[in-house]
Every structure is written in structure tokens, then in C-alpha cells.
């Protein structure tokens, strides 16, 4: 309240609590302690088949993937390396993803000796009141759009999990197929036929070729190459690719989901 008064704004705590909210950011710091890095997850997230109408970008620090942003006018979803972001804030707050990182510089000092700790931060920024209303209706969240009502862990968790589901559903399962065989192509073809007996030869070969293309470019890059062709056909292919069964596939976002499910605060001691 004292800071607001210095800015020439006179109000009360009750007025702020009941104030209507037009923009809100939900977020979670996700600790990585098993050797995984934020860059690993960011590279996996970049493989999501996001619509071409949405802008996505990656910001690099010394040629290392630092952040991934899924952006449009009414909202954006951001994943970034929290520790690197704090390091950048030391130099200039303008170069950091989080614009108030300079206020968190004491945290950076505490992290100096935590060599095994990496932190991936997920943020969902809802930038318009209309978008907040629309999303809350979709997720059956019944709440007044006021400061006091919106800042709740249960709402934050539900919003973040929703967009995690969105991103993961747009990332073809074929990307996670791995084999140690020296004849990877033959093994993939055999696995597609054996584990998906209802697929005909045409569909099997189509998915086989899709996997080969995904080995050399991202789904977004591949979609751009076929921008003049039917969008419906493209998304049908993605949907079919996500329904197939294959061995040796592991979902890469298990650690993120586990952290979001528990939704415990990360404390930097």
C-alpha cells in the first residue's frame, strides 16, 4: 500500500481484493534434480504441432535454447530456464523473460552453490478479460474475476495442466519412438504393422514416411512446407499419428506433470 501511495494511488486492501482483473499470469517453478536440463524439455516442446497462425519463438543465450513461447494477442504460454533468466537479469532486466527479475536477484545468489539444481519455469499469461472468461467457462471454473478470487493454487494448477495437455496432444507420438537396432527403418515398419493390426498398408507406409520426415524437421516446419494444402488433411494425419501404438516410447513430460500434480511451492533456501 505504501508503494502505491508513493505512486500517487490511494486505495485500500479491500478495494484491491475486490478489483476486477483484466490480466493474470499463472506459473510454476519445476525443479530438475536428476540431470535433466530446461533445454531438453524446451527442445521437446518445440516439436509440438502449434497452429501456424500462432507465433512461437525461441530466445537463445550463447546458442543454448533458453525459452519457448507460444503467443497470440489474448494469451501466451512460456517455458524458460529460470536460473539463466536470473543470470541475464544481472546484466539487464530488459534481456530477461520475466521483467521483474531484478527483484529476484537474491535468489540467484542462493542458487550459486546448488550445482545439481536446474529450474524450468512454466507461465500462462492471460492478457485479456474476455480470454479469462472464455477459458474459465471451458474448464468449468466458477469464480468472480476479482483479484482475491483468481489468485488460488487450485485455479493456477488447472490452467497450467490444461495448457500442458494442449501442448502434449499436439506433439506426435512418433517423435518418442526409439530403437537400438542398427536397422531402425525395418524395426519401425515391423512395429507399426505388428502393434497396429487394423492399419492397412497405405496408412502404415504413410506413417512410416511421416516418421522419416520428423527425423529431419519439426512438425511446424513440415506443416509450413505443405501450407498450400488442406489443413484438415494435415491435422487428421497428426491425430492418427497420436493414436498408434508403438513400443519403446516414453512420454518426455512426466516430471513436469508430476510437479504440476503435486503443485508444491519451490523454496530456495
C-alpha positions as CSV (number, residue, x, y, z in Angstrom):
1,X,0.0,0.0,0.0
2,X,2.9,2.3,0.8
3,X,4.4,1.8,-2.6
4,X,1.1,2.6,-4.3
5,X,0.8,5.7,-2.2
6,X,4.3,6.8,-3.4
7,X,3.0,6.4,-7.0
8,X,0.0,8.7,-6.2
9,X,-2.5,5.9,-5.9
10,X,-4.6,6.0,-2.8
11,X,-6.7,2.8,-2.1
12,X,-7.4,0.2,0.5
13,X,-6.6,-3.6,0.8
14,X,-10.3,-4.3,0.5
15,X,-10.6,-2.3,-2.7
16,X,-7.7,-4.2,-4.3
17,X,-9.1,-7.6,-3.2
18,X,-12.4,-6.9,-5.0
19,X,-10.9,-5.2,-8.0
20,X,-11.8,-6.7,-11.4
21,X,-8.8,-8.4,-13.1
22,X,-8.1,-7.9,-16.8
23,X,-4.7,-9.7,-17.0
24,X,-3.4,-12.6,-14.9
25,X,-0.3,-14.8,-15.0
26,X,-0.3,-18.3,-13.6
27,X,3.1,-20.0,-13.2
28,X,5.1,-22.8,-11.6
29,X,8.8,-23.4,-11.0
30,X,9.7,-27.0,-11.8
31,X,12.9,-28.3,-10.2
32,X,15.1,-30.7,-12.2
33,X,17.5,-32.6,-10.0
34,X,18.1,-35.8,-12.0
35,X,20.5,-34.4,-14.6
36,X,17.7,-33.1,-16.9
37,X,18.0,-29.6,-18.1
38,X,15.4,-27.0,-19.1
39,X,16.9,-27.0,-22.6
40,X,15.9,-30.7,-23.0
41,X,12.3,-30.0,-22.3
42,X,12.2,-26.8,-24.3
43,X,13.5,-28.7,-27.4
44,X,10.8,-31.3,-26.9
45,X,8.1,-28.6,-26.5
46,X,9.3,-27.0,-29.8
47,X,8.2,-30.2,-31.5
48,X,4.5,-29.5,-30.7
49,X,2.3,-29.0,-33.8
50,X,1.2,-25.5,-32.9
51,X,-1.1,-23.7,-35.4
52,X,0.8,-21.6,-37.9
53,X,-1.5,-18.7,-37.0
54,X,0.2,-18.6,-33.6
55,X,3.6,-17.1,-33.2
56,X,6.2,-19.3,-31.5
57,X,9.8,-18.3,-30.9
58,X,12.9,-19.3,-29.1
59,X,15.3,-16.9,-27.4
60,X,19.0,-18.1,-27.3
61,X,21.6,-17.3,-24.8
62,X,25.1,-18.1,-26.2
63,X,23.4,-20.5,-28.7
64,X,21.7,-22.5,-26.0
65,X,17.9,-22.9,-26.1
66,X,16.7,-20.7,-23.2
67,X,12.9,-20.3,-23.7
68,X,9.9,-21.3,-25.8
69,X,7.0,-19.0,-26.2
70,X,3.6,-19.9,-27.7
71,X,2.0,-16.5,-28.3
72,X,-1.1,-14.7,-29.6
73,X,-2.8,-11.5,-28.7
74,X,-5.0,-12.8,-25.9
75,X,-2.7,-15.2,-24.2
76,X,0.8,-16.8,-24.2
77,X,2.4,-19.9,-22.8
78,X,6.1,-19.7,-21.9
79,X,8.6,-22.2,-20.7
80,X,12.1,-20.9,-19.8
81,X,15.2,-21.6,-17.8
82,X,14.6,-19.8,-14.6
83,X,18.3,-19.8,-13.4
84,X,19.6,-18.5,-16.8
85,X,16.9,-15.8,-16.7
86,X,18.1,-14.6,-13.3
87,X,21.6,-14.6,-14.6
88,X,20.6,-12.4,-17.5
89,X,18.8,-10.0,-15.2
90,X,22.1,-9.3,-13.5
91,X,23.3,-7.7,-16.8
92,X,20.0,-6.1,-17.8
93,X,16.4,-6.7,-16.8
94,X,15.4,-6.0,-20.4
95,X,17.2,-9.2,-21.5
96,X,15.2,-11.4,-19.1
97,X,11.9,-13.2,-19.9
98,X,10.5,-12.1,-16.6
99,X,10.5,-8.4,-16.4
100,X,10.8,-8.1,-12.6
101,X,13.7,-10.5,-12.4
102,X,15.9,-7.8,-10.9
103,X,13.7,-8.0,-7.8
104,X,14.6,-11.7,-7.5
105,X,18.4,-11.4,-7.8
106,X,18.9,-12.5,-4.1
107,X,17.5,-15.9,-5.3
108,X,20.3,-16.1,-7.9
109,X,22.9,-15.7,-5.1
110,X,21.4,-18.7,-3.2
111,X,21.5,-20.8,-6.3
112,X,25.2,-20.4,-6.9
113,X,26.2,-23.4,-4.9
114,X,23.3,-25.6,-6.0
115,X,25.1,-27.2,-8.9
116,X,22.7,-30.1,-9.4
117,X,19.6,-28.0,-9.4
118,X,18.0,-26.8,-12.7
119,X,14.7,-25.0,-12.8
120,X,12.2,-24.9,-15.7
121,X,9.5,-22.3,-15.3
122,X,6.1,-22.5,-16.9
123,X,3.9,-19.5,-17.3
124,X,0.5,-19.0,-18.7
125,X,-0.2,-15.3,-19.3
126,X,-3.9,-14.5,-19.9
127,X,-3.8,-11.0,-21.3
128,X,-7.5,-10.2,-21.9
129,X,-10.5,-10.4,-19.6
130,X,-12.5,-12.0,-22.5
131,X,-9.9,-14.8,-22.7
132,X,-10.1,-15.4,-19.0
133,X,-13.9,-15.7,-19.1
134,X,-13.7,-18.0,-22.1
135,X,-11.1,-20.3,-20.6
136,X,-12.8,-20.4,-17.2
137,X,-16.1,-21.4,-18.9
138,X,-14.3,-24.1,-20.9
139,X,-12.6,-25.6,-17.7
140,X,-15.8,-25.2,-15.6
141,X,-14.1,-22.8,-13.2
142,X,-16.8,-20.8,-11.5
143,X,-15.3,-17.6,-9.9
144,X,-15.7,-13.9,-9.9
145,X,-12.9,-12.3,-11.9
146,X,-11.5,-10.4,-9.0
147,X,-8.0,-10.2,-7.5
148,X,-9.0,-12.2,-4.4
149,X,-10.9,-14.9,-6.2
150,X,-8.4,-15.5,-9.0
151,X,-5.2,-15.9,-7.0
152,X,-5.7,-19.5,-5.9
153,X,-3.4,-22.5,-6.3
154,X,-6.2,-24.8,-7.4
155,X,-7.1,-22.4,-10.3
156,X,-3.4,-22.0,-11.2
157,X,-2.9,-25.8,-11.3
158,X,-5.9,-26.3,-13.5
159,X,-4.9,-23.6,-16.0
160,X,-1.3,-24.9,-16.3
161,X,-2.4,-28.5,-16.6
162,X,-4.8,-27.5,-19.4
163,X,-2.1,-26.0,-21.5
164,X,0.3,-28.8,-20.8
165,X,-2.4,-31.2,-22.1
166,X,-2.8,-28.9,-25.2
167,X,0.9,-28.9,-26.0
168,X,1.4,-32.6,-25.4
169,X,-1.6,-33.5,-27.6
170,X,-0.1,-31.5,-30.5
171,X,3.2,-33.4,-30.3
172,X,3.2,-36.6,-32.4
173,X,3.8,-39.8,-30.5
174,X,6.1,-41.0,-33.3
175,X,8.7,-38.5,-32.1
176,X,9.2,-40.6,-28.9
177,X,9.8,-43.8,-30.8
178,X,13.3,-45.1,-30.3
179,X,15.1,-48.3,-31.1
180,X,18.6,-49.6,-30.5
181,X,18.5,-51.7,-33.7
182,X,21.1,-51.0,-36.4
183,X,18.2,-51.3,-38.9
184,X,15.9,-48.7,-37.4
185,X,13.8,-48.4,-40.6
186,X,13.0,-52.1,-40.7
187,X,12.2,-52.2,-37.0
188,X,9.8,-49.2,-37.2
189,X,8.0,-50.7,-40.1
190,X,7.6,-54.1,-38.3
191,X,6.4,-52.4,-35.1
192,X,3.9,-50.3,-37.0
193,X,2.4,-53.4,-38.6
194,X,2.6,-55.7,-35.5
195,X,1.2,-53.2,-32.9
196,X,-1.4,-51.7,-35.2
197,X,-3.1,-54.6,-36.9
198,X,-6.1,-52.5,-38.0
199,X,-4.0,-50.3,-40.2
200,X,-3.8,-51.1,-43.9
201,X,-0.6,-51.0,-45.9
202,X,-1.3,-47.4,-47.2
203,X,-1.6,-46.0,-43.7
204,X,1.4,-47.9,-42.4
205,X,3.6,-46.5,-45.2
206,X,2.1,-43.0,-44.7
207,X,3.1,-43.0,-41.0
208,X,6.4,-44.6,-41.8
209,X,7.2,-41.7,-44.2
210,X,5.9,-39.2,-41.6
211,X,8.3,-40.5,-39.0
212,X,11.2,-40.2,-41.6
213,X,10.3,-36.6,-42.2
214,X,10.0,-35.9,-38.5
215,X,13.6,-37.1,-38.1
216,X,14.9,-34.2,-40.1
217,X,12.5,-31.3,-39.2
218,X,9.9,-30.2,-36.7
219,X,6.2,-30.7,-37.2
220,X,5.8,-26.9,-37.5
221,X,8.5,-26.8,-40.3
222,X,6.9,-29.7,-42.0
223,X,3.4,-28.1,-41.8
224,X,4.8,-24.9,-43.3
225,X,6.1,-26.8,-46.4
226,X,2.5,-28.0,-47.0
227,X,0.9,-24.7,-46.2
228,X,-0.9,-24.6,-49.6
229,X,-2.6,-28.0,-49.0
230,X,-5.6,-29.0,-46.9
231,X,-5.3,-28.1,-43.3
232,X,-7.9,-30.7,-42.4
233,X,-5.8,-33.4,-44.0
234,X,-2.7,-32.3,-42.0
235,X,-4.5,-32.4,-38.7
236,X,-6.1,-35.7,-39.5
237,X,-2.6,-37.1,-40.0
238,X,-1.4,-35.7,-36.7
239,X,-4.5,-37.2,-34.9
240,X,-3.8,-40.6,-36.5
241,X,-0.2,-40.5,-35.6
242,X,-1.1,-39.8,-32.0
243,X,-3.4,-42.9,-31.8
244,X,-0.9,-45.5,-33.0
245,X,0.7,-47.9,-30.6
246,X,4.4,-48.4,-30.6
247,X,6.9,-50.0,-28.1
248,X,9.9,-48.1,-26.8
249,X,8.0,-44.8,-26.5
250,X,8.2,-42.7,-23.3
251,X,6.4,-39.5,-22.7
252,X,9.0,-36.9,-22.1
253,X,7.0,-34.6,-19.8
254,X,6.4,-37.0,-16.9
255,X,8.5,-34.9,-14.5
256,X,6.6,-31.7,-15.4
257,X,3.2,-33.4,-14.9
258,X,4.3,-34.8,-11.6
259,X,5.3,-31.4,-10.4
260,X,2.1,-29.8,-11.6
261,X,0.0,-32.5,-10.0
262,X,1.7,-32.1,-6.6
263,X,1.8,-28.3,-7.0
264,X,4.1,-27.7,-4.1
265,X,6.0,-24.4,-3.9
266,X,9.7,-24.5,-4.7
267,X,11.6,-22.8,-1.9
268,X,15.1,-21.5,-2.5
269,X,16.9,-21.8,0.9
